[in-house]
Amino acid sequence: MATASKKKRSDENVVFAPEMRVTKYDRVSSGLSALVFGLIVAVLALGGAWLMNRPKQEDEPVPVELVEFPGGVDDGAVDETLLVESPEDPVPDASQEEIQEEMQTEEIFETVTELADVSADQLLRQYETDAQSSGKVGSREGSGRRALGDAGGESGVPREQRWYIQFANQRDIDEYGRQLDYFGIELGTILPDGTLVYLSDLSQPTPTVRRTTSGRGENRMYMTWQGGQLKSADQTFFTRAGIPVSGGRVLHFYPPETESQLAQLERDYANRRPDEIRRTYFAVDRVRSGYEFRVNRQSYFR
């Protein structure tokens, strides 16, 4: 009995060492960590391999467009010509092909009258001032400032340059003379000796002649023919009066009443300001009391 109790007390005093074991959680977590680490290493390895072995990218050339500006340059060629690209082969003796073009009579008439207007205006200045070219050729740059003076001027085209009047045709010269007499229009010309000759009563067999040696006090508007066949009819009136004017210039002097009548008709036609009107075309109609002017058409600057 004593031996058994002693053995039992010795077993109670024995101390066991701790035991460490790997659980299923540890196995799963470590496997996932290894898988993620391996994926990271694989991605880095593949990325490095792609960077090392990728093809070299070549820079694409920028397209160049040739733009030719008008005008010359300091080092340009004297005999340089324009570059005209044509699908046809070059022909040294090329000429324009004859093409039938339809053109309105009104456009042709307006173009001719514009050219005649410019030529007549230049001829009038040369004739009246007897200007001659002399001196040395030169040039000077202006300042761009307004000129000295305090008088204003009328804008637009003057009446005597924008008005075109159609009278009777040349075949009825007596009717043409009656029209001029009805509106009080006198014919005038300057003789080679400087005498200014006026003709009135043109419907009579012998027109009335009035002479003067000075143009002082002559403020009437005057016009002259830019084309047509009535220019020779004016010379016929001077021939009837015994005054040869072959090759001379015949002027039409309009009284203020007739000028005012034409200006009123011009304003009433389209209610446009005079500085907006480029051309006004009048015609003469026969009425019971005599004759009257009528506006056929107008052209404008804008």
C-alpha positions as CSV (number, residue, x, y, z in Angstrom):
1,M,0.0,0.0,0.0
2,A,2.7,2.4,0.8
3,T,4.4,1.7,-2.5
4,A,1.4,2.5,-4.7
5,S,0.7,5.9,-3.2
6,K,4.3,7.0,-3.6
7,K,4.2,6.1,-7.3
8,K,1.0,8.1,-7.8
9,R,2.5,11.2,-6.3
10,S,5.5,11.0,-8.6
11,D,3.3,10.9,-11.7
12,E,1.6,14.1,-10.8
13,N,4.9,16.0,-10.7
14,V,5.9,15.1,-14.4
15,V,5.9,18.2,-16.9
16,F,5.3,17.5,-20.6
17,A,7.0,19.7,-23.4
18,P,4.6,21.8,-25.8
19,E,3.8,20.3,-29.2
20,M,3.7,22.4,-32.5
21,R,1.6,21.2,-35.5
22,V,0.7,22.7,-39.1
23,T,-3.0,23.3,-39.5
24,K,-5.1,23.3,-42.7
25,Y,-5.4,27.1,-42.4
26,D,-1.6,27.5,-42.5
27,R,-1.4,25.3,-45.5
28,V,-4.0,27.2,-47.5
29,S,-2.7,30.7,-46.6
30,S,0.8,29.8,-47.4
31,G,-0.2,28.3,-50.8
32,L,-2.1,31.4,-51.7
33,S,0.8,33.7,-50.8
34,A,3.2,31.6,-52.8
35,L,0.8,31.7,-55.8
36,V,0.4,35.5,-55.6
37,F,4.2,36.0,-55.3
38,G,4.7,33.7,-58.3
39,L,2.2,35.6,-60.4
40,I,4.0,38.9,-59.5
41,V,7.3,37.5,-60.5
42,A,5.9,36.1,-63.7
43,V,4.3,39.4,-64.7
44,L,7.5,41.3,-64.0
45,A,9.5,38.7,-66.0
46,L,7.1,38.9,-69.0
47,G,7.1,42.7,-68.9
48,G,10.9,42.8,-68.9
49,A,11.0,40.3,-71.8
50,W,8.6,42.4,-73.8
51,L,10.5,45.6,-73.2
52,M,13.8,43.9,-74.2
53,N,12.4,42.3,-77.4
54,R,9.8,44.8,-78.7
55,P,10.4,46.1,-82.3
56,K,12.0,49.5,-82.7
57,Q,9.4,52.2,-83.6
58,E,10.4,54.4,-86.5
59,D,9.3,58.0,-86.6
60,E,6.9,58.7,-89.5
61,P,7.9,61.6,-91.7
62,V,5.7,64.7,-91.5
63,P,4.0,65.4,-94.9
64,V,5.4,68.5,-96.6
65,E,3.0,70.8,-98.5
66,L,4.4,73.4,-100.9
67,V,2.5,76.7,-100.6
68,E,3.4,79.4,-103.1
69,F,2.7,82.9,-102.1
70,P,2.0,85.6,-104.7
71,G,4.5,88.3,-105.2
72,G,8.3,88.3,-105.8
73,V,11.3,87.8,-103.7
74,D,14.6,89.5,-103.4
75,D,16.5,86.7,-105.2
76,G,13.8,85.9,-107.8
77,A,14.4,85.5,-111.5
78,V,13.6,88.3,-113.8
79,D,12.1,86.1,-116.5
80,E,10.1,84.0,-114.0
81,T,6.6,82.9,-115.1
82,L,3.6,81.5,-113.3
83,L,3.3,77.8,-112.7
84,V,0.1,76.7,-114.5
85,E,-0.6,73.0,-114.2
86,S,-2.6,71.8,-117.1
87,P,-3.5,68.2,-118.2
88,E,-2.8,69.2,-121.9
89,D,0.6,69.2,-123.5
90,P,2.4,72.5,-123.9
91,V,1.7,74.2,-127.2
92,P,4.1,77.1,-128.1
93,D,1.5,78.8,-130.5
94,A,-1.6,78.3,-128.5
95,S,-4.7,80.4,-129.2
96,Q,-8.1,80.8,-127.7
97,E,-10.7,78.4,-129.0
98,E,-13.6,80.1,-130.7
99,I,-16.6,79.6,-128.4
100,Q,-20.0,81.0,-129.1
101,E,-21.0,82.9,-126.0
102,E,-24.4,84.5,-125.4
103,M,-24.3,87.9,-123.9
104,Q,-27.1,90.2,-123.1
105,T,-27.3,93.4,-125.2
106,E,-27.8,95.4,-122.0
107,E,-24.5,94.1,-120.6
108,I,-22.6,94.9,-123.8
109,F,-24.1,98.4,-123.9
110,E,-23.2,99.1,-120.3
111,T,-19.6,97.9,-120.8
112,V,-19.1,100.0,-123.9
113,T,-20.5,103.1,-122.2
114,E,-18.3,102.7,-119.2
115,L,-15.2,102.5,-121.4
116,A,-16.3,105.4,-123.5
117,D,-17.0,107.4,-120.4
118,V,-13.4,106.9,-119.1
119,S,-11.9,107.8,-122.5
120,A,-14.1,110.8,-123.0
121,D,-13.3,112.2,-119.6
122,Q,-9.6,111.9,-120.2
123,L,-10.0,113.5,-123.7
124,L,-12.0,116.4,-122.2
125,R,-9.3,117.2,-119.7
126,Q,-6.6,117.1,-122.4
127,Y,-8.7,119.2,-124.7
128,E,-9.8,121.9,-122.1
129,T,-6.5,122.3,-120.3
130,D,-4.1,121.5,-123.3
131,A,-2.0,119.6,-120.8
132,Q,1.3,118.3,-122.1
133,S,3.7,115.9,-120.4
134,S,7.1,117.5,-119.5
135,G,9.8,117.2,-116.9
136,K,11.6,114.2,-115.4
137,V,9.9,111.1,-114.2
138,G,9.9,110.7,-110.5
139,S,7.8,109.6,-107.5
140,R,7.0,110.7,-104.0
141,E,5.3,109.1,-101.1
142,G,2.3,110.9,-99.6
143,S,1.7,111.5,-95.9
144,G,-1.9,110.1,-96.0
145,R,-3.4,113.1,-94.3
146,R,-6.3,115.1,-95.6
147,A,-5.7,117.9,-98.0
148,L,-5.9,121.5,-97.1
149,G,-9.3,123.2,-97.7
150,D,-12.7,123.8,-96.1
151,A,-15.1,123.3,-99.1
152,G,-17.1,120.1,-99.4
153,G,-17.8,118.1,-102.5
154,E,-20.6,115.9,-103.8
155,S,-19.9,112.2,-103.3
156,G,-20.6,109.6,-106.0
157,V,-20.5,110.2,-109.8
158,P,-21.5,113.7,-111.1
159,R,-24.7,114.0,-113.0
160,E,-23.1,114.7,-116.3
161,Q,-21.2,111.4,-116.0
162,R,-23.9,109.1,-114.8
163,W,-26.8,110.4,-116.9
164,Y,-27.4,108.8,-120.4
165,I,-30.2,110.3,-122.5
166,Q,-31.6,108.6,-125.6
167,F,-33.2,111.1,-128.1
168,A,-34.8,110.4,-131.5
169,N,-32.8,108.5,-134.0
170,Q,-30.7,110.0,-136.8
171,R,-33.3,109.2,-139.5
172,D,-35.6,111.9,-138.0
173,I,-33.3,114.8,-137.4
174,D,-36.2,117.3,-137.4
175,E,-37.8,115.3,-134.5
176,Y,-34.5,115.4,-132.7
177,G,-34.3,119.2,-133.1
178,R,-37.8,119.6,-131.8
179,Q,-37.0,117.6,-128.7
180,L,-33.9,119.7,-128.0
181,D,-35.9,122.9,-128.4
182,Y,-38.7,121.7,-126.2
183,F,-36.4,121.1,-123.3
184,G,-34.4,124.3,-123.9
185,I,-31.2,122.5,-124.7
186,E,-28.6,124.5,-126.7
187,L,-25.7,123.1,-128.7
188,G,-22.3,124.6,-128.3
189,T,-18.8,124.2,-129.7
190,I,-15.4,126.0,-129.5
191,L,-14.0,127.2,-132.7
192,P,-10.2,127.0,-133.4
193,D,-9.9,130.8,-132.7
194,G,-11.4,130.3,-129.2
195,T,-14.9,131.5,-129.9
196,L,-17.7,129.7,-128.2
197,V,-20.7,129.3,-130.5
198,Y,-24.2,128.4,-129.3
199,L,-27.1,127.1,-131.4
200,S,-30.8,127.3,-130.5
201,D,-34.1,127.0,-132.4
202,L,-32.8,123.8,-133.9
203,S,-36.2,122.8,-135.3
204,Q,-36.0,125.8,-137.7
205,P,-34.4,125.6,-141.2
206,T,-31.7,127.9,-140.0
207,P,-30.8,127.7,-136.2
208,T,-30.1,130.8,-134.2
209,V,-26.4,131.5,-133.6
210,R,-25.0,133.2,-130.5
211,R,-21.3,133.8,-130.1
212,T,-19.1,134.7,-127.2
213,T,-15.4,134.9,-126.5
214,S,-15.6,134.1,-122.9
215,G,-17.2,131.3,-120.8
216,R,-17.6,133.5,-117.8
217,G,-21.0,133.1,-116.3
218,E,-21.7,129.7,-118.0
219,N,-22.9,127.6,-115.1
220,R,-25.2,125.2,-116.9
221,M,-24.6,121.5,-117.0
222,Y,-23.3,120.3,-120.3
223,M,-23.1,116.9,-121.8
224,T,-21.7,115.3,-124.9
225,W,-22.3,112.2,-126.9
226,Q,-20.4,109.0,-125.8
227,G,-21.7,107.0,-128.8
228,G,-24.5,106.5,-131.2
229,Q,-25.3,108.2,-134.5
230,L,-26.7,111.6,-133.3
231,K,-23.3,113.0,-133.0
232,S,-23.3,113.6,-136.8
233,A,-26.8,115.1,-136.5
234,D,-25.4,117.7,-134.1
235,Q,-22.8,118.6,-136.8
236,T,-25.7,118.8,-139.3
237,F,-27.3,121.6,-137.3
238,F,-24.0,123.6,-137.3
239,T,-23.8,123.0,-141.1
240,R,-27.3,124.5,-141.5
241,A,-26.1,127.5,-139.5
242,G,-23.0,127.9,-141.8
243,I,-20.5,126.9,-139.2
244,P,-18.2,123.9,-140.1
245,V,-17.4,121.8,-137.1
246,S,-16.2,118.6,-138.7
247,G,-14.1,116.8,-136.1
248,G,-15.0,119.4,-133.5
249,R,-16.7,118.5,-130.2
250,V,-20.3,119.5,-129.7
251,L,-21.7,120.1,-126.2
252,H,-25.3,120.0,-125.0
253,F,-26.1,122.8,-122.5
254,Y,-29.0,122.0,-120.2
255,P,-31.0,124.8,-118.5
256,P,-31.5,124.5,-114.7
257,E,-35.2,123.7,-115.1
258,T,-34.5,120.6,-117.3
259,E,-31.6,119.5,-115.0
260,S,-33.9,119.7,-112.0
261,Q,-36.6,117.7,-113.8
262,L,-34.1,114.9,-114.6
263,A,-32.8,114.9,-111.0
264,Q,-36.3,114.5,-109.7
265,L,-37.1,111.6,-112.1
266,E,-33.9,109.9,-111.1
267,R,-34.8,110.1,-107.4
268,D,-38.4,109.0,-107.9
269,Y,-37.4,105.9,-110.0
270,A,-36.1,103.7,-107.1
271,N,-35.9,106.2,-104.2
272,R,-32.1,105.8,-104.1
273,R,-29.5,108.5,-103.1
274,P,-27.5,110.0,-105.9
275,D,-24.2,108.7,-104.4
276,E,-25.6,105.1,-104.7
277,I,-26.4,105.5,-108.4
278,R,-23.8,104.5,-111.0
279,R,-25.8,105.1,-114.2
280,T,-29.3,106.4,-115.0
281,Y,-30.7,105.9,-118.5
282,F,-33.3,108.3,-119.8
283,A,-35.5,108.2,-122.8
284,V,-37.7,110.9,-124.5
285,D,-41.4,110.1,-125.0
286,R,-43.8,112.1,-127.1
287,V,-46.9,113.2,-125.2
288,R,-49.9,115.3,-126.1
289,S,-48.4,118.5,-124.7
290,G,-44.9,117.9,-126.2
291,Y,-42.2,115.6,-124.8
292,E,-41.2,114.2,-121.5
293,F,-38.3,112.3,-120.0
294,R,-38.6,108.8,-118.7
295,V,-36.1,106.7,-116.7
296,N,-35.5,103.4,-118.5
297,R,-33.2,101.8,-115.9
298,Q,-30.5,102.4,-113.3
299,S,-27.4,100.6,-112.1
300,Y,-26.0,101.0,-108.6
301,F,-22.7,100.7,-106.8
302,R,-24.1,98.3,-104.1
